[in-house]
Amino acid sequence: IIAGGRPAQAADLEAAGISTFLHVPSPGLLEQFLAAGARKFVFEGSECGGHVGPRGAFPLWEAQLGVLSDYLQANKPTDIDVLFAGGIQDSRSAAMVGALTGSLGDRGLRTGILMGTAYLFTAEAVAQAAILPTFQQELMAADATALLETAPGHATRVLATNFAGEFAAAKADFATAGLAPREAWERLEALNLGRLRIASKGLRREGDELQNVDEDVQRADGLFMAGQVAVLRDGVTTLAQLHAEVTGGAAAHRDARVAELRASLASETGPAEL
C-alpha cells in the first residue's frame, strides 16, 4: 500500500510480483491513475487514524464510485480492486460499503475493507505485543480524537490525550512568536518524533539506545495514533470476532435492514403498489 505514490511506482512493484494498492484521495487523481493503468486503490476517509486527507469517508467514497462507474461504463469490463477505509469497525459500517458498491461488481469492481483502529481493540494486539496494555486502555477510555497539524495538508489523527494538548500549546506559542512556517513545521515534526513508540511500545530513545519508560510516562508523553473508531468501541474483542462481524455480520445486517425497509414500505403503500 503506497500513500502519496504514483502509478509508475505501483507498476514496478506489480512487475516484481507484489500486489500494490495506491491511496487516492480525490476524484481528479483517480481519473488520472485509471488513465495511467493503475487498477488497485485505497479510498480512505478522514475518520482514520494517522495521516488524514481532506475528505470524510462518505463524500470520498461516493465521488470515487462515480468516477469508477463512468469508467466502467465507457470501457470493457476490467478487474479493479478497491479497499474502503475510514471508520469501518462493525457490521453496520461494513454493510454500508456493500450498499454503496451495489451492482458495480457485475462490471469488474472487486471490493474489500481496510481497518486499522478496530484491530487495536483485539486481545491479540496486546498478546502479540503489537501494542502494550496501556495503549489499549487509553483507546477504551477515549471520548475524543484530535488532529495534530504540523503544516497545511499534514494532519495526524490521535487520541485527545495529554500530548495532544501539549502539541496545541506549542503550535500556538510558535504562532505568537511569529516563527516562519518552515521553522514551525520542523519544530512540530521534531516534537512528534518518537512519541508513537512511547505510546505503543513504552520505549524512548536516549542517544543511541532505547530505554523503557513506565505507564505514567507513556500516558503523559505518548502519541496515541488512532481513528475516530476509538470513541465507538469500549471493550476488547478478538480477531475472529471482529472478522465475523464485518463479513457475515455485515451481510446479516444488510439483509435485516432490507427486510425492515420492505415491510415499512408495504405497510405505507399496500401490496398492490409495491
N, C-alpha and C positions, 0 to 999 in steps of 0.2 A: 504494500500500500504506500503510495507516494503522495504526500501533501506538497502542493506548490510545484508539482512536476509537469513535464511536457510529454506529448505522445511519443516523441522520438526516444525518450528515456524508457518508457514502457515497452516500446518495440524492441529495444536492445535486450531488456530482461526477458521478454517473451521469447526472443530468438534463442536465449540461453536455457529455455525450458522453465522459466519462473513466471507463474501466473501473476499478473501485475494489474492492480487497480489504481486509478487516478482519482484523487479528490477533485471534485468540480463544483465550485461554489456559486456559479451563475449560469443562466441560460445561454448568454452570449458565448461564454467559454465552452460550454457543452457543444454548441453548434460547430465551433472551430475544431474541437477534439474529434468529433464524429467525422468531419471532412478530412481530417488528417489520418483517419484509420483506427483511432482508439475505439475499443469496444467494451472495456471494463471500467466501471465508475463507482465512486462512493459519493452519495448525496448526504451530507452531514449538516444538520440544523444547529443553530447556535445554543441549543439547550445542552449540548455535550460538555464534557469536562476538557480541560486543557485549552489549547489554542482554538478560538472560535471564529467563524465567519460572520458576515453581517446579517444573514437571513435565518429566521426561525424555520423549524422543520417543515411545517405545512406549506408556507409560501414557497419555500425552496423546492419541495417535492412536487407540488402542483406545477410550478413553472418548468421544472426539468422534464416531467412527464409529458407536458405539452410539446416540448421540443422533440422528445423521443417519438411521440405519436405522429407528429408531422414527418419525421424522418422515416419511420417505418411505413407510413402510407405512401411516401414517394419512392421508396426503394424496395427491392425484393426482400422477402423475409431473411433476416440475418440474426446471428446469435449476438445478443447484447446482454451483458451481466451487470446488474446494478445492486449495490448494497445500500440500504437505507439506514441512517444513523441519526441519533439525537433524540433522547427522551424515550427510547424503546426499552421496556423493562418488565412488561407483564402481558397477559393475554389480550387485554384491550388495545394497548398500543401496537402490538404486533398485528392484531386483526385489522387495525386501521391501514397498515401498509398493504395488506391484501385487498382491502376495499378500494384503495387508491389505484392500484395497478390494474384491477379489473381484467378486461379481455386482452390486454397487451401481450399476455403470454402466448396467445394464439398467433401473434405476429413476430415471435422470436425474442421476446424480452424475458429473461430469467432474473428472478429477484431473490434477495435474501436480506437479512438484517445484520447490523453490526452493533454490538453492545460493548460498553466499557465499564461504566459505573456500576451497572447491575451485578457484574461479576465480583466487585469488591465486597458485596454483601454475602458471598458464599463462604461456607465453612472452609472450603478448600483453599481459598485465597490466603487465609491465615495458617492453616495446617501445612501448606506447602511453602510458606514463608515468602509469598509474593508481597504481602504487607504484614506489619506487626499488628497485634490486637488493638493497640491504641488507635491506629488509623481506622479500623472498623468501628470502634467505639465512637469516634468522632463523627463518622458517617451516620450511625444510627441516631445520634443525638442532634444532627444538623436540622435547623429550621430555615436556613437560607444559604444561598451561594453568593459569591461576589466576583466581579470581573476586575482583574488587575491589568490595566492598560499601560504598557511602557511607552507606546507611541501609537499614533493613529493606525489602525489596522493590525495592531499587535496586542491582542487582549487574551487573557488566560482565565478560564473559569475555575474557581476554587471554592472550598467551603469558607463561610464567613467566620473564620477563627481569628485568634489574636494577631497573627502575622498579616492578615488581610487589612486589619486596622492600621498596623504599622506602615504598611505599604502606602495606604491612602494618605497618612500623615506625612510621610516622606515626600510623596508626589506634590502635596500641597506646599510643603516647605520649599521645594525646588522651584515651583511656580512663583512663590512670593519672592524668592531670591533672584528671580529673573534669569535662571540658567537657560542657556541656549538649548533648543530641542534635542540636538545630538548629544550634548553632555547629560541632559536629564535622562534620556533613553539609556545611555551607557550606565549611569548610576543605578537606575531602577533595575536594569538587567543584572547588574552585579549584586544588587540586594536580593534578587530572587535565586541567585546561583546556589545550588546545593540544598535548597530548602525542601524540595520534594524528597530527597534522600533522607533528610532528618525525619520527615513525617512518616515515610513508608518503611524505612529500614532502621531508624534510630542511630544513624551514623552521621558524624560531622567531620569534614576534612580539616585537619590541623597540620599545616605544612605538607609533607609528603605522605602523611598517614591518615587513615580513617579511624576516628575514635568513637566508641559507643557513648550515647547520651541517654539519660533516663527519660521516663514518661513525661515528667514535668517540662523538660526541655523540648521534647517532641511537640507537646501541645502549644508551648509558648512560641517556639521559633520555626516550627514546620509549616510547609505549604502543602495543604491537603487538596490535591487536584481531584476534582470530581464534577460531574454534571448535575443538572437540576433534578435528576432522578433521586439524588441523595435525600431530598426532602419528602419523597413519596414513599420511601421504604424505611422501616424502623426495626427490622428483625433479620436474623441470619437465615439464609436458605442454603440449598446445595446446588451443585452444578446440574444434577439430574432433575431436581425440581424446577429450576429456572428454565432449563431447556424444554421440559414438558409444558411449562406454562406458555412459552412463546411459540410453540409449534402446535401440538394437539389442543392445548388450551385455547390458543388463538382461533383455531378452526371451530371449536365448540362455541366460543364466544360469538363469532360471526354468525354461525347458524342460528343460535338462540336469538340474536338481535334481528335477523331477517324474519324469523317466525313471529317475533313480537310485533314488528312493523306491519307484517301482512295481516295479523289478527286485528291490529288497530285500524288499518285501512278498511278491512272488511266490516268492522263494527260501525264505521263512519259512513260508508258509501253503500253497503249492501252487496250481496254476492253478484247481483246482475251487472253491476258496474265495474267489477274487478277485471 
